[in-house]
């Protein structure tokens, strides 16, 4: 079971998807007063950041 999670995490990082579980742990540690984003909202936010919100390409 652990091997599958590690493989999925590695594959996600290889294609530029951040680790959701790491985000949840970070959010709980640094922002305990705020609820973390759900998985769908988290990936949509990072896709928008990666490819540029509004349809245009953005490097950084």
Residue frames as a rotation matrix with the C-alpha (Angstrom) as fourth column:
UNK 1
0.568 0.823 0.000 0.00
0.823 -0.568 0.000 0.00
0.000 0.000 -1.000 0.00
UNK 2
0.483 -0.459 -0.746 2.76
0.135 -0.803 0.581 2.44
-0.865 -0.381 -0.326 0.91
UNK 3
-0.569 -0.727 0.385 4.61
0.476 0.090 0.875 1.67
-0.671 0.681 0.295 -2.33
UNK 4
-0.072 0.648 0.759 1.55
0.984 -0.076 0.158 2.72
0.160 0.758 -0.632 -4.31
UNK 5
0.843 0.374 -0.386 1.27
0.468 -0.864 0.184 6.05
-0.265 -0.336 -0.904 -2.47
UNK 6
0.091 -0.905 -0.416 4.98
0.083 -0.410 0.908 6.73
-0.992 -0.117 0.038 -2.96
UNK 7
-0.596 -0.283 0.752 4.76
0.716 0.236 0.657 5.88
-0.363 0.930 0.063 -6.67
UNK 8
0.362 0.815 0.452 1.72
0.911 -0.413 0.014 8.13
0.198 0.407 -0.892 -7.12
UNK 9
0.759 -0.144 -0.635 3.44
0.229 -0.854 0.467 11.00
-0.610 -0.500 -0.615 -5.26
UNK 10
-0.306 -0.952 -0.009 6.59
0.227 -0.082 0.971 10.62
-0.925 0.295 0.241 -7.37
UNK 11
-0.405 0.226 0.886 4.62
0.913 0.145 0.381 10.50
-0.042 0.963 -0.265 -10.61
UNK 12
0.693 0.721 -0.020 2.68
0.721 -0.693 0.020 13.61
0.000 -0.028 -1.000 -9.62
UNK 13
0.485 -0.594 -0.642 5.85
0.051 -0.713 0.699 15.52
-0.873 -0.372 -0.316 -8.80
UNK 14
-0.491 -0.704 0.514 7.38
0.538 0.220 0.814 14.47
-0.686 0.676 0.271 -12.12
UNK 15
-0.258 0.471 0.843 4.52
0.899 -0.204 0.389 16.12
0.355 0.858 -0.371 -14.02
UNK 16
-0.776 -0.208 0.595 4.44
0.103 -0.973 -0.206 19.20
0.622 -0.098 0.777 -11.80
UNK 17
0.375 0.922 0.095 1.61
-0.050 -0.082 0.995 18.34
0.926 -0.378 0.015 -9.41
UNK 18
-0.472 -0.547 0.692 2.38
-0.698 -0.248 -0.672 19.21
0.539 -0.800 -0.265 -5.78
UNK 19
-0.714 0.115 -0.690 1.71
0.366 0.903 -0.227 16.74
0.597 -0.415 -0.687 -2.96
UNK 20
0.107 0.875 0.472 -1.73
-0.193 -0.447 0.873 17.30
0.975 -0.185 0.121 -1.40
UNK 21
0.676 0.140 -0.724 -0.94
0.591 0.483 0.646 15.47
0.440 -0.864 0.244 1.85
UNK 22
-0.403 -0.874 -0.272 2.15
0.906 -0.339 -0.255 17.64
0.130 -0.349 0.928 2.35
UNK 23
-0.586 0.281 0.760 0.00
0.005 -0.937 0.350 20.72
0.810 0.210 0.548 1.77
UNK 24
0.521 0.850 -0.074 -2.57
0.040 0.063 0.997 19.58
0.853 -0.523 -0.001 4.36
UNK 25
0.369 -0.476 -0.798 0.18
0.918 0.321 0.234 18.96
0.145 -0.819 0.555 6.93
UNK 26
-0.713 -0.656 0.246 1.73
0.636 -0.754 -0.167 22.36
0.295 0.037 0.955 6.19
UNK 27
-0.262 0.707 0.657 -1.65
-0.108 -0.698 0.708 24.12
0.959 0.115 0.259 6.39
UNK 28
0.689 0.534 -0.490 -2.45
0.368 0.325 0.871 22.48
0.624 -0.781 0.027 9.74
UNK 29
0.088 -0.762 -0.642 0.94
0.996 0.067 0.057 23.43
-0.001 -0.645 0.764 11.17
UNK 30
-0.824 -0.564 0.064 1.14
0.567 -0.822 0.057 27.02
0.021 0.083 0.996 9.94
UNK 31
-0.722 0.651 0.234 -2.52
-0.528 -0.737 0.422 28.06
0.448 0.181 0.876 9.60
UNK 32
-0.915 0.334 -0.227 -4.48
0.402 0.813 -0.421 26.12
0.044 -0.476 -0.878 12.26
UNK 33
-0.510 0.749 -0.424 -7.28
-0.031 -0.509 -0.860 28.70
-0.860 -0.425 0.283 12.23
UNK 34
-0.091 0.436 -0.895 -8.07
-0.951 -0.306 -0.053 28.14
-0.297 0.846 0.442 8.53
UNK 35
0.521 0.318 0.792 -9.54
-0.077 0.942 -0.327 25.04
-0.850 0.109 0.515 6.91
UNK 36
-0.631 -0.776 -0.015 -7.32
-0.114 0.073 0.991 23.65
-0.767 0.627 -0.134 4.13
UNK 37
-0.190 0.506 -0.842 -8.59
-0.976 -0.190 0.106 23.54
-0.107 0.841 0.530 0.56
UNK 38
0.587 0.363 0.723 -10.23
-0.249 0.931 -0.265 20.34
-0.770 -0.024 0.637 -0.55
UNK 39
-0.164 -0.754 0.636 -8.30
0.415 0.532 0.738 18.18
-0.895 0.385 0.225 -3.03
UNK 40
0.265 0.346 0.900 -10.14
0.962 -0.036 -0.270 19.49
-0.061 0.938 -0.343 -6.11
UNK 41
0.992 0.125 0.016 -9.73
0.125 -0.992 -0.004 23.16
0.016 0.006 -1.000 -5.19
UNK 42
0.415 -0.909 -0.037 -6.06
-0.129 -0.099 0.987 22.55
-0.901 -0.404 -0.158 -4.35
UNK 43
-0.263 -0.536 0.802 -5.28
0.698 0.469 0.542 21.08
-0.666 0.703 0.250 -7.76
UNK 44
0.546 0.507 0.667 -7.30
0.824 -0.471 -0.316 23.73
0.154 0.722 -0.675 -9.60
UNK 45
0.919 -0.258 -0.298 -5.39
-0.104 -0.888 0.448 26.46
-0.380 -0.381 -0.843 -7.78
UNK 46
0.046 -0.990 0.130 -2.04
-0.056 0.128 0.990 24.94
-0.997 -0.052 -0.049 -8.69
UNK 47
-0.066 0.000 0.998 -3.05
0.940 0.335 0.062 24.35
-0.335 0.942 -0.022 -12.30
UNK 48
0.870 0.418 0.261 -4.10
0.478 -0.845 -0.239 28.01
0.121 0.333 -0.935 -12.55
UNK 49
0.676 -0.692 -0.255 -0.76
-0.312 -0.582 0.751 29.09
-0.668 -0.428 -0.609 -11.04
UNK 50
-0.115 -0.778 0.618 1.20
0.330 0.556 0.762 26.76
-0.937 0.292 0.193 -13.28
UNK 51
-0.332 0.039 0.942 -0.46
0.935 0.142 0.324 27.66
-0.121 0.989 -0.084 -16.57
UNK 52
-0.997 -0.079 -0.009 -1.53
0.079 -0.995 0.066 31.21
-0.014 0.065 0.998 -15.78
UNK 53
-0.255 0.957 -0.140 -5.01
0.642 0.059 -0.765 32.21
-0.723 -0.285 -0.629 -14.78
UNK 54
0.272 0.462 -0.844 -7.00
-0.285 -0.799 -0.529 33.91
-0.919 0.385 -0.086 -17.53
UNK 55
0.903 0.205 0.378 -5.69
0.230 0.511 -0.828 31.78
-0.363 0.835 0.414 -20.40
UNK 56
0.733 -0.676 -0.068 -2.31
-0.502 -0.472 -0.725 33.43
0.458 0.566 -0.686 -20.88
UNK 57
0.479 -0.661 -0.578 1.06
0.618 0.721 -0.313 31.84
0.624 -0.207 0.754 -20.29
UNK 58
0.764 -0.278 0.582 2.91
-0.553 -0.747 0.369 33.01
0.332 -0.604 -0.724 -17.21
UNK 59
0.047 -0.849 -0.527 6.42
-0.096 0.521 -0.848 31.92
0.994 0.090 -0.058 -16.37
UNK 60
-0.790 -0.440 -0.427 6.49
0.387 0.183 -0.904 32.80
0.476 -0.879 0.025 -12.66
